[in-house]
Amino acid sequence: MSNLTFLILMGLPASGKSTFAHNQLKLSPRTTSIIDFDKWLSNSPSLALSYLSTFSPNYKITTIIIDGLVHTNSQLLDILTSLYHNPLIGNVIIHYWSESRSTCLFNDMYRRPVSSTLSINSLPLDTPDLSTLSPLFPSLNLSLVYQQVIPKPLW
C-alpha cells in the first residue's frame, strides 16, 4: 500500500472546505498539494476523473487534497472509482462538513463577486456511508472525518 493520502473535501459552498485545504497546506507546504477540482470539472469532467486515476505527484508530496464542490454520494463514488485505479493511492480520508445552510449563507456574504446563495439553498448534501463504500474499494483505506461549519469572523 502506498504512503500517498488523498483528502476529499465534501460539503456545501462556503462551508469551510477551501479554508481547511489552505490551512493544511500551510501546516505541511512541502508535502501537501491541493487540486482545485472545480476548475478541472468545469473544463472536462471525464478528464478530471481520468487525471485522478493516473495522478503521480512530485516525490515529496504525500498528501493531496481534492477541494471542490463534492456534495453527493454519486460524485464521491466517481472520485473514489478514479482513485481506486491509481496504484499509488492507499489512504483516502473524506472530510465531510455537516449541513448548516444558514451558516453557509452567512459565510458566503461578500466572499466573492458571484453569490452561491442559489447553490447553498438548493443543492442536495448526502452523508457519506463508509459501510457501503468501503467494500467497493478494498485496496483503499477509507476513513471519514466529520467537520462543523463555523461562522466566519466579523471583522
Disulfide bonds with the S-S distance in Angstrom:
none
